[in-house]
Amino acid sequence: MNLEKLRDVEYIKCVDLLTELLDLDADEKEKIHKCFQRMGIKSFFLHLESLDLPPQIFEKLNRIKSIIDLVERKRGQV
């Protein structure tokens, strides 16, 4: 399996997880998957405000971003 295909498989897994956590509809799921493909997961969370998502989904994604940031900071301290 080449790197691009492997990366897309991981993106699909992440989008599926977000769909379960946030109760995303099919359009929101597809929009997030396309963003992952275009900019990667890390950049996706850095540019949440540029996405056209409902406010409640945006807020939930922002909370997830905060958790990711906290974990990254803790890793840097170890």
Order of alpha helices (4+ residues) and beta strands (2+ residues): alpha-alpha-alpha-alpha
